[in-house]
Amino acid sequence: MGSRRRGIRPQRRQVRFISCPANEVLYGGARGGGKSFGVLLDWLEHEAKWGAKAKGILFRRTMPELEDMLSKAEAIFPTAGGVFREQSKTWVFPSGAKLKFRYLEQDKHADRYQGHEYNWMCFEEAGNWPNPKPLDKLKACLRSAEGVALRLVLTANPGGVGHNWLKARFIDPVKAGKIQHLDGNWTRVYIPAKVTDNPALLNSDPGYIERIKEAAGSPEMIKAWLDGSWDIVAGGMFDDVWRPFHALPAFDIPSGWRIDRSFDWGSSKPFAVGFWAESDGTEAKLADGSTKAWPRGTLFRIGEIYGWNGKPNEGCRKLAVEVARDILAYQKDVLWGGRVVPGPADNSVHDAENGVCIADDMAKIGVRWEKSDKSPGSRKTGWEAMRKRFKAAHKTPMEDPGLFVFDTCRQFIRTVPTLPRDPVKSDDVDTHAEDHIADEARYRVLAVKRLVTVRELRL
């Protein structure tokens, strides 16, 4: 390997990463796994193989983050004869190969690189980008007329605003280490890295693991920080209160329970429709044949429509009347027909533009909405109310109304438990994340139950 020929000895997991033949590689998972140095060694391997033809660029989200990566490069690249040019933030090697270091704070900044050509590209701590749009746009710059193998490298830990799109892209489709074969002969793989893969760190800092455990504070966070688990989010809005038992197998809704819906509008971003059953305290017959009663007011998410194009946080651009027709069809063919009553929607649907509003368009089809609580502080109050309901289910027997989800509501389960907190306002979620279902659920949790007339039961 190129790094070994220069007297650098990669660790075992780094060797697996560097030698992986896939075009697109996510390397990471746990903290302290040696990801950053692994990336720099991966570049050295690319440069050793292709010489002057090697053209690379490495991105971090912000300038301070980039400076941290530059300091790591200074510990390695001079051994390979690399010389750093401060003004252009570029490392130049004796072979003529060049590696640029850049930061990409806003998605639109990706347009600056239109027409550039690289054959090696890296996004360090890719979870800091809320969506893959800048990555995919810059991926178009990966090309070579000289036959150089193309390489796109990402590193990431579970959590952060990019958790969902990374998990959907790398973790969910196939088992770790198995290469996905995509269109255009493009290949993709996830190679996990754990702190135990980094003996150099553990030898120099024997107390590292214990400090991580103390800082994590909970078994769930320890799994994320030490084991690299993508099934939970360390420090997220709900990671300390969401449990697998909140997702229940679907059961028939008792006739006395209220059924309604909530709505968060989106076009370029996804729209979300949630269908809810509210317990009146009577027993329900469960999927396994047993019966159970929950405290009056307990909410169950029993169905959903998610308006995305199959890519995390991207909408399907349906018109309001099309969404309304989808809702009516879902209620009639999939769920509960005339039992569904109007619930809260994002208040933007009532905003008129040129004399027309989304709510009016949907009402013409037969789908009406109540206004949601958008009073000052309602976001904080809503998230806390959801947390309280999740936590209520931890007690046996339950004393207060809880919140449960049918396990058929896959998009809720995919997006809500993993929502990260805002890095500045810790009592709010990061609005750059895929929060549309969470917003719609928050509207429902905050909704004030009203009397239902016979006429409303037919809407």
N, C-alpha and C positions, 0 to 999 in steps of 0.2 A: 504494500500500500504506500501511497505517496507520503503520508505522514510518517510512517515507520522508516522510510528511506532517509528521512531528515532527522532521525533520532527521537521522534515523538511516538509514544506508545499509547494508542487509544485503549480504553477499557472495553471489556468483552461486549457489552450492549452497544457501545458506540461503534464497534467493528461491525456488528450486525446491521446497524443503521447505515453506516457508510458503504457497506458492500451490497446493500439492497438494490436490485436493478430497477425498481419501480420509478416511474417518472415523477410521481407526486407522493411525498412521504410526510405524514404527521409523526413527529418524534416527541414523545413526552408523556405526561400523566402526573406523576408525583413531583413534589418539590425535592430539589437536591439530586436530581437524576443525571446531572452532567449534560443537560441538553444544549446549552449555549456553546460549550467547548466542542460538543459533538458536531454542531453545525459548522464551526470554523474548520474542524478537521475534514468535514465533508467537502468543503470548498477546496482545501489543499489537495484532496484526492482528485477532484475534478480538474484542478489546475495542473497537477502532475501528469494527468493522462492526456490533456488536450493542449497544454502549453499556451502559445500566443493566441490560439483560437478561443480560449476560455474567457468568457465575458460574463461577469456576475454583478448582482446587485442585492443588497440586504436591507430590509425595511424593519424599523420599529415604529410604534405609533407616535411617540413624542421624542423630542430632542433629548431630554434627560435620560430616557431609556436607551437612546442610541449611544449616548456617551458611555453608558455602562458596557455596552457591547464593544465599543471601540477600545475600552481599557482591557477587556479580555483578549481582543485581537493583538494588542501590543505585547501580550505575554507569549504568543505563539508565532505570529507571522514573521518576526525577524529571524527566527531559526530557519525559515524557508527562504530567506533572502528578501523578504518583503520590505518595501519602503513606503511609509505613509506620507501622502501629500495632503497636508492640513487644509489648504484652501478648497480643494475639490472633494475632501473627505473620501479619498480613494487610495486603496492599497495597490501598489504596482510591484510585480514580481519579475525576477530575472528573465523568465521565459517570455515576458511581454504581456502576460495575463493581467487583467485589472478587475478589482472588486470594489464597487461603490457602496458606501454606507449612506442611507437616506432615512428620513422620517416621513410618515404619511399620516398626518393628524386628521385630515378630513377626506371623505371619500372622493370629492371632486378633484383633489390633488393628483389622483391617478391619471387625470387627463394630461398632465405635464409630460408624461412619458410616452405619449402617442408617437409612433414612428421609431422608438428605440428598439434595439435588438439585443437580447441577452440569451444565454443558454443555461445559466444557473441563476435561480432566484430564491430568496428566502424571506419569510415573514416570521420574525422572532416574536414569541408570545402572541400568536395569532388570535387568542381569545380576547385580546383587547380591542379588536375590531368588531363592531356590533353585527355586521353582516359580511358575506363574502364578495360583495359587489366590487370593491377596489381590487381584491385579489384576482377575481375573474377577469376584470378589465385589463389588469397588468399581465395576466397570463397570456394575452394576445401578443405580448412583446417577447415571449419565449419562442424563439425560432432560430434556425441556423441553416444557411445555404452551404455550409462546409461539412455537413454530416456529423456535427457534434451532438452527443446525446443530451437531450433536454432534461433539466432537473428542477423541480419545484419543491422546496423544503419548508415545512412549517413546524414550529414548536408550540406547545400549549400545555396548560394545566386545566383540570376541571374547574368550572366557575367562570365568572366574568361575563360580560355582555355577549360574547361570542360562543358561549357554551353550547347552545342549541344547534347552531349551524355546523359547528365542528363535529358534534356528536352525530348529527344526521348524515354528514358527509363521510366520516371515517369510522365511527364506532359502531353504529347500528347495522350497516349493510352486511358486514362479514366479520368473522372472528379475527381478533388481533393477530397480525403477522401474515394473514392471508391476502394475497394481491387481488384487487378488483380489476377486471379487464373491461374498459369502457370503450365508447365509440372512438374511432380514429386511432386505434392502437395505443391509446393512452392508458396507463396503469396507475393504480392508487393503492396505498397501504397505510396502516397504522402500526407503528412499532412502539410499544409501551416502554417507559423508562421509570424505574423505581429508585428510591434512595439507596437501596441495597445494591444497585448496579454501579454505585459510585464509591468503591472502597477507599479511594484517595481522600474523599471528604470525611468518611467515617473514621479513618485512621488519624487524620489531622485534627478532627473535632469529635471525639468519642461521645460527647454529650448531646450531639445534634438531634438524634431521634427523640430523646427524652424531652428536650426543649420544644420540639414540634408537638409532641403529645400534650404537654402542658398548655401550650398556646392554643391548640385545637379545642380542647375542652369537652368534646363530645365524641362518641364512637363514630358518628357519621362524618364529622370533619376530619378525624384521624384517617378514615378510609380514603378521603379525597387527597389529603396532604401527603400521606405515606404510601398508600397503595395505588393512588391515581384512579380512584373509582369515578366513573362518569355518570353513575346513577344518582348521585346527590351533588349538591353544590355547597361548598364551604362558605359560610357567611351570607347565604342567600336570604331572601325575605321569608321563606317558609321551610327551610331545610331542618330547622329545629322542631317543627310542629307537624310536618307532613310525615305520614307513615304508610306503609303498604296497605294497612287495613282500611285506609280511607277509600280505597278503590274496591267496590263491591260488585259481585256478579249481578246482572240485571234481574229484577223481579217485577211482578205485576203491581201496579200502583193501586192501593185501596180506593174505593169510590169516594170516600169522604175527603181525600187529600186534595189540596189545591194544586193545579198544574198551570204554570205560566212560562214566559220566555223573557230573555234579556238580549240586548243587541249592542254591539260596538261596530260602527260603520267603518268601512275601508274600501278603497279601490286599488290604488297602487300598492297599498299595504293590505293585509288580509282583513276581511270582516269576520265577525264571530257572532253566532246565534247560539244561546244556551237555553235548554229546556229544563225546567226545574219542577220538582214535586216537593210540597211542604207538608210535613206530617201534622195531622191533627191529634196525634197521640194514640190512635188506634193501631192494632197490630197489622203487620204485613206478612204475607207468606213468602218466604225466601226461596231462592233457586234450589236449595237442597231439601225443601219440603218443610223445614222448621218455620216457626213464627217468631216475630220479634216486634217489640214496640220501642219507639224512640221518644224522647221528650218532645212535646208539642212545639212546633216551629223549626224542627230540624230540617235542613235543606238537603235534597238529593239532586245532583245533576244527572238527568236521566237520558239526555240526548244532546246533540250539537251539530251545527253546520259550520264548517270553517272554510272561508273563501280565500284559499291560497292556490298557487299554481304548482304546488308540490315542492317548492323551494322555501326553506325557512324565511319567514318575514317578507314574503313577496305575495301580493294580492293577485286575484284573477280578473280584476277590472270589470266585474258585472255591473249592470245598471240596477238601480233600486227596484224597478218593477220585476227584473229577473230574480233578484234575491227574494222578493215577496212571493213570487210563484214557487220558488224552491221551498220556502217555509211552509206554505199551504200544502204542497205535495208531501213534504216530510211528515207533517201532522196527520194527514189523511192516510197515507200509505204505510208509514213506518211506526207512527206512535198512536196518538190518542184522539184524533179527530176533533170534534167540537169541544172537548174539555179544556183546551188551552186558552187562557185569557191573556190579555196584554200585560206585559211587564215593562221594566225600565229600559230605556235606550240612551245611548250617547246623545246629549242634548243638541249636538250639531245637526242631527237629522231634522230638527225643527227650524233651522236657520234658512231663511228664504234668500234665493239668488235669482234675480230677474222674475220675481213673483212666484217662483216654484221652489218647493223644498222636498227633501227626500221623504219625510214623513207623509206628506200629502200624496206623493207618487205611490207609496206603498199602501196607503189607506184606500186608494182607488181599486187596488187589487183585493183588499179585504184584510190587510195586516196593519194593525194599529199599535201604538206604543204609548206608554206613560213617560213622563220626564224623569230623568235620574237626578240623584242628589249631587249637585255641583256646588254646594255651599262652601265657604272658606274652610279649609282644613278637612274637607271630605275625603281626600285621597288618603291622608294619614289615618283618619277614622276608619275608612273602609278597609285598609290593609290590616289594621289592628283587629277589626271585627272578624275578618276572615281567619286570622291567626287564632283568635279566641275560640272560634267555632271548630277549627281543626283540633285545638288543644282539648276542647270539651270531650272529644271522643276518646281521649287517653284514659278517662276515668271509667271504672266498672263498679257499679252501674253508672251510666251517664246521668248527670244532674242538670246540665244546661243544654240548650239546642246546639247541635253539631252541624257539620258539613261533610257530606260524602259524595262520591262520584261513582257512577256505574263504570265498570272497567271497559265498556264499549266506547267511552269518551276518550279516545286515544290522544286527541290534540290537547285537551286539558292536561292529561297526564304527561304529555311530552313537554309542554311549555310552562305550566304554572309552578310545579314544585321546584323547578330549576331557576326561577326568576332571581337575578342578582339585585342587591340593593344599590341605590344610587351612591356613587363614591363620595358625594358631598353631603346629601341629605339622607342619612341612614334610615330614616323612618319612611322612605319612599322607595319604589322600585326604580331601576334604571330605565328611563323611557326609551333608550336606544335598543333595548332588548325586545324580544317578541312577546309583548305584553297585552295583546288584544283580547284574548280569552280572559286573562286576569282582570282587565278593566271591566269587561261585561259581567264577570262573576261578582266583582266588587259592587257594581250597580245593583245587582239582585240582593246581595247581602244587606245593603243599606236601604233597600226599598221598604216603604211603609205599607204594610198589608192593608188593603182597602176592601170594602164590601163588594161582592161580585153580584151583579144583577143577571137575570135570566138572559137579557139581551147580550151582555158581554160574554156569556158562556158560548155564544154562537159565533163570536168574532174569530 
